[in-house]
Amino acid sequence: MTKHLRAVFDTNVFVSASLSKNINSPTRELWERWKNKEFALVICDQIAKELIEKLTECGVPSDEIVEQASALARSAEWVVVPEEKIEALLSDPDDNVVVACAVEGRANYLVTYDPHFDSLQGNYRGIKIVKAIPFLEVLRMESKT
């Protein structure tokens, strides 16, 4: 595992991976690379709860939701994000939780498709805010070294 790479995924990245029918989708490849321990995935209770809600809303079968939640419970790095540490940076409170999780978990990357994060101009406290493909490119480069 590339120990120094630590990432937080916004729920939209997980949902994209779950809904994609393309076996070569970037988000599915990220999920597989995480399962192969190529980076540490940081998550908190608030993100996990929102993820289960979003997957349910999107009609993902409950057995797949349980499988994802179990994988996260087993292998992700969980951090506690106290309410008082959640800064009001972005217009959506759920987005602020994702940023707080990245800060608490000392992540290098926050991976999201949400345009609300654009106001942070790709960086917050040294955490790079990117979409799936740029993060995937970093992982691919790391795996070559």
Z-matrix of the N, CA and C atoms (Angstrom, degrees):
N
C 1 1.461
C 2 1.523 1 108.76
N 3 1.303 2 114.68 1 142.43
C 4 1.455 3 120.67 2 175.26
C 5 1.528 4 106.32 3 -80.65
N 6 1.303 5 116.09 4 95.60
C 7 1.463 6 121.53 5 -170.37
C 8 1.529 7 113.57 6 -61.03
N 9 1.323 8 116.52 7 -35.35
C 10 1.456 9 117.48 8 -173.29
C 11 1.525 10 113.11 9 -78.76
N 12 1.337 11 118.43 10 -12.58
C 13 1.464 12 119.31 11 178.62
C 14 1.520 13 110.01 12 -89.03
N 15 1.327 14 114.20 13 119.15
C 16 1.463 15 121.02 14 -179.07
C 17 1.522 16 107.22 15 -130.17
N 18 1.318 17 116.33 16 129.41
C 19 1.462 18 119.69 17 -175.29
C 20 1.519 19 111.54 18 -133.90
N 21 1.321 20 113.81 19 148.85
C 22 1.461 21 122.52 20 169.53
C 23 1.518 22 106.20 21 -113.54
N 24 1.323 23 116.37 22 131.71
C 25 1.462 24 121.48 23 175.74
C 26 1.516 25 108.85 24 -101.24
N 27 1.324 26 116.08 25 130.52
C 28 1.453 27 120.68 26 169.31
C 29 1.531 28 106.46 27 -67.38
N 30 1.327 29 116.85 28 155.96
C 31 1.465 30 119.26 29 -177.29
C 32 1.525 31 111.92 30 -58.61
N 33 1.344 32 118.11 31 -30.44
C 34 1.465 33 119.32 32 -178.22
C 35 1.528 34 112.45 33 -63.51
N 36 1.314 35 117.78 34 -24.67
C 37 1.469 36 121.46 35 178.11
C 38 1.537 37 109.34 36 -73.10
N 39 1.333 38 116.34 37 -44.49
C 40 1.468 39 120.37 38 176.66
C 41 1.530 40 110.87 39 -61.93
N 42 1.344 41 115.95 40 -44.58
C 43 1.463 42 120.90 41 -178.39
C 44 1.528 43 110.12 42 -63.14
N 45 1.325 44 116.62 43 -42.76
C 46 1.459 45 120.89 44 178.01
C 47 1.529 46 110.51 45 -58.86
N 48 1.320 47 117.22 46 -44.31
C 49 1.466 48 121.09 47 179.22
C 50 1.526 49 110.80 48 -63.08
N 51 1.319 50 116.70 49 -39.40
C 52 1.466 51 121.21 50 -178.23
C 53 1.517 52 112.86 51 -70.08
N 54 1.325 53 116.26 52 -36.43
C 55 1.461 54 120.29 53 -174.66
C 56 1.528 55 113.35 54 -89.35
N 57 1.322 56 117.14 55 -17.74
C 58 1.463 57 120.03 56 -175.62
C 59 1.522 58 111.60 57 -66.23
N 60 1.307 59 115.39 58 132.55
C 61 1.467 60 121.56 59 175.31
C 62 1.525 61 110.18 60 -92.35
N 63 1.342 62 116.08 61 -10.35
C 64 1.463 63 122.37 62 -177.40
C 65 1.531 64 109.25 63 -87.30
N 66 1.331 65 116.66 64 115.46
C 67 1.464 66 118.70 65 -179.05
C 68 1.527 67 112.41 66 -65.69
N 69 1.322 68 116.72 67 -15.72
C 70 1.463 69 120.93 68 178.60
C 71 1.524 70 112.98 69 -99.74
N 72 1.327 71 117.98 70 15.17
C 73 1.471 72 119.04 71 -177.91
C 74 1.527 73 109.30 72 -66.00
N 75 1.338 74 116.88 73 144.58
C 76 1.468 75 120.38 74 -179.24
C 77 1.525 76 112.57 75 -58.33
N 78 1.333 77 117.19 76 -39.22
C 79 1.467 78 118.84 77 -177.07
C 80 1.532 79 111.14 78 -70.84
N 81 1.324 80 116.67 79 -35.55
C 82 1.473 81 118.98 80 176.01
C 83 1.521 82 110.24 81 -66.85
N 84 1.335 83 116.62 82 -39.47
C 85 1.465 84 119.12 83 177.31
C 86 1.522 85 111.11 84 -63.98
N 87 1.339 86 117.47 85 -38.27
C 88 1.467 87 120.21 86 176.76
C 89 1.528 88 110.52 87 -60.85
N 90 1.327 89 116.23 88 -45.62
C 91 1.468 90 121.22 89 179.52
C 92 1.535 91 109.96 90 -58.49
N 93 1.331 92 116.37 91 -45.16
C 94 1.469 93 120.62 92 179.78
C 95 1.530 94 111.16 93 -65.20
N 96 1.323 95 117.12 94 -41.81
C 97 1.469 96 120.58 95 179.84
C 98 1.531 97 110.23 96 -64.83
N 99 1.334 98 116.95 97 -35.44
C 100 1.468 99 119.24 98 175.82
C 101 1.524 100 109.45 99 -65.93
N 102 1.334 101 116.93 100 -45.36
C 103 1.467 102 119.81 101 179.79
C 104 1.527 103 110.82 102 -62.04
N 105 1.332 104 116.81 103 -28.00
C 106 1.468 105 121.37 104 176.34
C 107 1.532 106 112.28 105 -85.11
N 108 1.320 107 115.70 106 8.65
C 109 1.471 108 123.22 107 175.11
C 110 1.530 109 114.09 108 63.24
N 111 1.340 110 116.22 109 36.47
C 112 1.457 111 119.98 110 178.50
C 113 1.525 112 112.38 111 -82.67
N 114 1.314 113 117.00 112 -13.46
C 115 1.464 114 122.20 113 175.60
C 116 1.515 115 108.21 114 -158.90
N 117 1.322 116 116.12 115 163.57
C 118 1.465 117 121.00 116 176.47
C 119 1.527 118 108.57 117 -91.02
N 120 1.315 119 115.71 118 128.44
C 121 1.463 120 121.44 119 176.36
C 122 1.519 121 107.60 120 -99.29
N 123 1.328 122 115.79 121 121.76
C 124 1.463 123 121.86 122 -178.16
C 125 1.518 124 108.10 123 -101.87
N 126 1.325 125 116.01 124 134.69
C 127 1.463 126 120.72 125 -179.24
C 128 1.527 127 109.17 126 -144.46
N 129 1.319 128 116.21 127 161.51
C 130 1.460 129 121.87 128 176.16
C 131 1.530 130 108.34 129 -133.41
N 132 1.319 131 115.48 130 167.82
C 133 1.471 132 120.26 131 -178.29
C 134 1.525 133 112.79 132 -56.36
N 135 1.345 134 116.48 133 -41.14
C 136 1.464 135 119.75 134 -177.03
C 137 1.531 136 111.70 135 -62.44
N 138 1.333 137 117.30 136 -41.59
C 139 1.466 138 120.75 137 179.22
C 140 1.528 139 109.46 138 -67.90
N 141 1.331 140 117.10 139 -43.55
C 142 1.467 141 120.66 140 -179.74
C 143 1.525 142 110.97 141 -60.30
N 144 1.322 143 116.89 142 -42.37
C 145 1.474 144 121.10 143 179.73
C 146 1.534 145 110.43 144 -63.86
N 147 1.332 146 116.55 145 -46.03
C 148 1.465 147 120.20 146 178.65
C 149 1.525 148 110.47 147 -63.39
N 150 1.321 149 117.24 148 -38.17
C 151 1.455 150 121.25 149 179.68
C 152 1.530 151 110.85 150 -60.61
N 153 1.308 152 116.76 151 -47.63
C 154 1.467 153 120.48 152 -179.64
C 155 1.530 154 110.12 153 -61.60
N 156 1.347 155 116.73 154 -41.09
C 157 1.469 156 120.61 155 177.50
C 158 1.528 157 111.35 156 -61.26
N 159 1.342 158 116.60 157 -47.06
C 160 1.474 159 121.26 158 -177.41
C 161 1.532 160 111.53 159 -66.03
N 162 1.333 161 116.73 160 -43.08
C 163 1.462 162 119.74 161 179.37
C 164 1.530 163 110.69 162 -63.07
N 165 1.320 164 116.38 163 -39.20
C 166 1.464 165 121.41 164 178.08
C 167 1.525 166 110.21 165 -64.34
N 168 1.347 167 116.12 166 -46.54
C 169 1.477 168 121.14 167 178.56
C 170 1.529 169 111.56 168 -58.69
N 171 1.330 170 116.75 169 -36.26
C 172 1.468 171 121.51 170 -177.45
C 173 1.523 172 112.95 171 -81.53
N 174 1.318 173 116.94 172 -0.75
C 175 1.458 174 120.02 173 177.20
C 176 1.512 175 115.39 174 80.74
N 177 1.323 176 116.85 175 19.31
C 178 1.465 177 119.72 176 176.33
C 179 1.534 178 107.24 177 -67.69
N 180 1.334 179 117.38 178 130.95
C 181 1.466 180 119.83 179 -179.17
C 182 1.534 181 112.00 180 -55.87
N 183 1.321 182 115.70 181 141.92
C 184 1.469 183 119.89 182 -174.36
C 185 1.526 184 112.48 183 -60.48
N 186 1.338 185 119.07 184 -31.95
C 187 1.461 186 119.39 185 178.63
C 188 1.534 187 111.32 186 -66.08
N 189 1.341 188 117.09 187 -33.64
C 190 1.470 189 120.21 188 176.36
C 191 1.529 190 110.70 189 -70.25
N 192 1.340 191 116.43 190 -37.77
C 193 1.468 192 120.20 191 177.84
C 194 1.525 193 109.60 192 -63.41
N 195 1.332 194 116.76 193 -44.67
C 196 1.462 195 121.22 194 178.97
C 197 1.528 196 110.27 195 -61.85
N 198 1.332 197 116.07 196 -41.14
C 199 1.467 198 120.49 197 179.41
C 200 1.535 199 111.14 198 -62.03
N 201 1.342 200 116.42 199 -45.01
C 202 1.474 201 119.88 200 178.61
C 203 1.517 202 111.10 201 -64.55
N 204 1.333 203 116.01 202 -46.51
C 205 1.467 204 120.41 203 -178.87
C 206 1.526 205 110.53 204 -61.61
N 207 1.323 206 116.86 205 -39.13
C 208 1.467 207 120.71 206 178.95
C 209 1.526 208 111.32 207 -65.56
N 210 1.334 209 116.30 208 -42.43
C 211 1.464 210 120.12 209 178.00
C 212 1.525 211 110.52 210 -61.07
N 213 1.330 212 115.95 211 -42.80
C 214 1.467 213 119.67 212 178.57
C 215 1.524 214 110.74 213 -64.66
N 216 1.330 215 116.24 214 -43.66
C 217 1.464 216 120.18 215 -179.24
C 218 1.529 217 111.09 216 -60.96
N 219 1.329 218 116.33 217 -38.64
C 220 1.470 219 121.55 218 -178.55
C 221 1.518 220 113.34 219 -75.52
N 222 1.325 221 117.03 220 -42.71
C 223 1.461 222 118.73 221 -163.95
C 224 1.520 223 116.90 222 -121.02
N 225 1.314 224 118.19 223 -15.51
C 226 1.471 225 118.77 224 178.69
C 227 1.525 226 109.20 225 -78.00
N 228 1.313 227 114.85 226 161.04
C 229 1.463 228 119.75 227 175.57
C 230 1.529 229 107.79 228 -96.39
N 231 1.303 230 116.26 229 115.91
C 232 1.465 231 121.76 230 -175.20
C 233 1.520 232 109.89 231 -92.58
N 234 1.330 233 115.36 232 135.41
C 235 1.462 234 121.28 233 174.85
C 236 1.517 235 108.24 234 -124.57
N 237 1.301 236 115.07 235 155.38
C 238 1.464 237 121.08 236 176.52
C 239 1.520 238 107.80 237 -97.29
N 240 1.329 239 115.52 238 128.20
C 241 1.463 240 120.46 239 179.13
C 242 1.534 241 107.83 240 -113.83
N 243 1.340 242 116.64 241 96.56
C 244 1.466 243 119.35 242 179.02
C 245 1.527 244 111.06 243 -66.13
N 246 1.316 245 115.96 244 144.59
C 247 1.470 246 121.64 245 -178.92
C 248 1.528 247 112.14 246 -50.78
N 249 1.327 248 116.55 247 -40.12
C 250 1.472 249 119.19 248 -175.89
C 251 1.525 250 112.47 249 -70.12
N 252 1.330 251 117.95 250 -13.67
C 253 1.467 252 120.33 251 178.68
C 254 1.526 253 112.51 252 -93.28
N 255 1.328 254 117.00 253 -0.80
C 256 1.460 255 120.56 254 -179.06
C 257 1.524 256 108.54 255 -90.07
N 258 1.328 257 115.48 256 108.93
C 259 1.466 258 120.70 257 -179.75
C 260 1.525 259 110.06 258 -81.82
N 261 1.315 260 116.43 259 147.36
C 262 1.464 261 121.19 260 176.97
C 263 1.534 262 109.04 261 -86.21
N 264 1.330 263 115.86 262 74.50
C 265 1.465 264 120.96 263 -178.10
C 266 1.523 265 111.75 264 -88.97
N 267 1.326 266 115.07 265 -37.28
C 268 1.461 267 121.46 266 -171.64
C 269 1.522 268 109.90 267 -119.29
N 270 1.330 269 116.23 268 163.42
C 271 1.459 270 120.20 269 -174.57
C 272 1.526 271 113.61 270 -70.26
N 273 1.332 272 117.77 271 -26.01
C 274 1.461 273 121.60 272 -178.85
C 275 1.535 274 109.15 273 -100.36
N 276 1.345 275 117.78 274 119.62
C 277 1.468 276 120.07 275 -179.31
C 278 1.536 277 113.12 276 -56.63
N 279 1.349 278 117.98 277 -32.66
C 280 1.468 279 120.42 278 177.84
C 281 1.526 280 110.94 279 -63.17
N 282 1.339 281 116.82 280 -34.24
C 283 1.461 282 120.95 281 178.19
C 284 1.524 283 110.97 282 -68.24
N 285 1.316 284 116.63 283 -37.42
C 286 1.464 285 120.60 284 178.75
C 287 1.531 286 111.30 285 -62.86
N 288 1.332 287 116.96 286 -34.67
C 289 1.462 288 121.57 287 177.01
C 290 1.528 289 110.16 288 -63.80
N 291 1.326 290 117.22 289 -40.50
C 292 1.468 291 121.38 290 -179.76
C 293 1.529 292 109.53 291 -62.37
N 294 1.317 293 116.93 292 -43.76
C 295 1.472 294 121.03 293 178.12
C 296 1.531 295 109.60 294 -63.70
N 297 1.316 296 117.54 295 -45.19
C 298 1.469 297 121.39 296 -179.65
C 299 1.532 298 110.87 297 -62.10
N 300 1.330 299 117.02 298 -38.39
C 301 1.462 300 121.18 299 177.85
C 302 1.527 301 109.91 300 -63.37
N 303 1.321 302 116.58 301 -42.33
C 304 1.470 303 120.79 302 178.75
C 305 1.529 304 110.77 303 -62.71
N 306 1.332 305 116.85 304 -41.65
C 307 1.471 306 121.10 305 179.30
C 308 1.531 307 109.99 306 -66.16
N 309 1.339 308 116.76 307 -50.66
C 310 1.470 309 121.23 308 -178.74
C 311 1.529 310 111.61 309 -61.41
N 312 1.341 311 116.08 310 -37.11
C 313 1.455 312 120.60 311 -177.40
C 314 1.516 313 114.52 312 -88.42
N 315 1.341 314 116.20 313 6.47
C 316 1.471 315 121.95 314 179.48
C 317 1.531 316 111.12 315 51.67
N 318 1.332 317 115.63 316 44.62
C 319 1.463 318 120.96 317 -179.99
C 320 1.522 319 110.80 318 -73.80
N 321 1.333 320 115.83 319 150.33
C 322 1.458 321 121.38 320 172.61
C 323 1.521 322 109.94 321 -89.42
N 324 1.356 323 115.29 322 -28.69
C 325 1.463 324 121.22 323 -174.64
C 326 1.511 325 111.26 324 -132.55
N 327 1.330 326 114.18 325 144.30
C 328 1.454 327 122.65 326 169.64
C 329 1.530 328 103.95 327 -121.63
N 330 1.325 329 116.38 328 118.75
C 331 1.462 330 121.28 329 -174.99
C 332 1.527 331 108.52 330 -105.60
N 333 1.335 332 115.84 331 122.92
C 334 1.466 333 120.55 332 -176.64
C 335 1.522 334 110.79 333 -154.09
N 336 1.322 335 114.62 334 156.12
C 337 1.473 336 120.86 335 170.83
C 338 1.529 337 110.46 336 -107.60
N 339 1.324 338 116.88 337 0.62
C 340 1.461 339 121.70 338 -173.35
C 341 1.536 340 110.97 339 -76.46
N 342 1.349 341 117.13 340 121.12
C 343 1.470 342 119.67 341 -179.58
C 344 1.530 343 113.40 342 -67.34
N 345 1.342 344 118.42 343 -14.35
C 346 1.471 345 119.40 344 176.54
C 347 1.530 346 111.62 345 -59.47
N 348 1.324 347 116.33 346 -28.47
C 349 1.464 348 120.35 347 -177.87
C 350 1.526 349 112.30 348 -75.03
N 351 1.336 350 117.54 349 -13.42
C 352 1.466 351 121.37 350 -178.84
C 353 1.526 352 112.15 351 -57.60
N 354 1.329 353 116.41 352 -28.97
C 355 1.472 354 119.60 353 -179.07
C 356 1.529 355 111.69 354 -64.32
N 357 1.330 356 117.71 355 -19.26
C 358 1.468 357 120.79 356 178.50
C 359 1.530 358 111.62 357 -86.00
N 360 1.325 359 116.69 358 -1.76
C 361 1.463 360 123.73 359 174.03
C 362 1.528 361 113.86 360 55.27
N 363 1.338 362 115.59 361 39.34
C 364 1.453 363 120.22 362 171.80
C 365 1.514 364 116.82 363 81.08
N 366 1.337 365 117.10 364 4.23
C 367 1.451 366 118.33 365 -178.19
C 368 1.527 367 109.76 366 -158.85
N 369 1.319 368 116.21 367 138.21
C 370 1.461 369 121.12 368 172.71
C 371 1.520 370 107.69 369 -143.66
N 372 1.321 371 116.85 370 116.67
C 373 1.465 372 122.83 371 -179.68
C 374 1.525 373 112.21 372 50.87
N 375 1.321 374 116.02 373 39.57
C 376 1.458 375 120.75 374 177.65
C 377 1.520 376 114.30 375 84.06
N 378 1.317 377 117.05 376 -0.40
C 379 1.468 378 121.20 377 177.32
C 380 1.524 379 107.33 378 -90.71
N 381 1.321 380 116.48 379 121.78
C 382 1.468 381 120.07 380 179.13
C 383 1.524 382 109.11 381 -77.88
N 384 1.324 383 116.05 382 130.73
C 385 1.461 384 121.81 383 179.69
C 386 1.518 385 107.09 384 -106.56
N 387 1.335 386 115.55 385 112.55
C 388 1.458 387 121.36 386 -172.51
C 389 1.527 388 111.27 387 -136.87
N 390 1.321 389 114.58 388 165.53
C 391 1.465 390 120.87 389 171.02
C 392 1.528 391 108.28 390 -85.30
N 393 1.325 392 116.75 391 176.96
C 394 1.467 393 121.46 392 -173.97
C 395 1.522 394 113.14 393 -60.39
N 396 1.325 395 118.13 394 -46.55
C 397 1.470 396 119.97 395 -173.98
C 398 1.534 397 112.70 396 -62.75
N 399 1.338 398 120.23 397 -46.30
C 400 1.472 399 117.58 398 177.21
C 401 1.539 400 112.91 399 -59.56
N 402 1.332 401 117.49 400 -37.19
C 403 1.461 402 119.40 401 178.40
C 404 1.530 403 110.07 402 -68.42
N 405 1.307 404 116.60 403 -39.78
C 406 1.456 405 121.86 404 177.45
C 407 1.527 406 110.80 405 -60.64
N 408 1.324 407 116.80 406 -40.27
C 409 1.466 408 120.97 407 178.27
C 410 1.524 409 110.71 408 -62.21
N 411 1.337 410 116.98 409 -39.14
C 412 1.470 411 120.85 410 177.14
C 413 1.531 412 109.16 411 -62.43
N 414 1.324 413 116.54 412 -46.15
C 415 1.472 414 120.10 413 -179.44
C 416 1.530 415 111.49 414 -62.68
N 417 1.324 416 115.58 415 -41.08
C 418 1.467 417 118.84 416 179.62
C 419 1.529 418 110.99 417 -63.61
N 420 1.326 419 116.74 418 -40.31
C 421 1.466 420 120.47 419 177.84
C 422 1.529 421 110.33 420 -64.84
N 423 1.325 422 116.29 421 -42.20
C 424 1.469 423 120.97 422 -179.47
C 425 1.522 424 110.51 423 -62.48
N 426 1.331 425 116.78 424 -38.78
C 427 1.464 426 119.70 425 -176.87
C 428 1.528 427 112.24 426 -70.59
N 429 1.331 428 116.77 427 -17.39
C 430 1.464 429 121.04 428 178.48
C 431 1.524 430 112.20 429 -84.27
N 432 1.334 431 115.97 430 -19.51
C 433 1.475 432 118.73 431 -177.38
C 434 1.505 433 112.64 432 -89.44
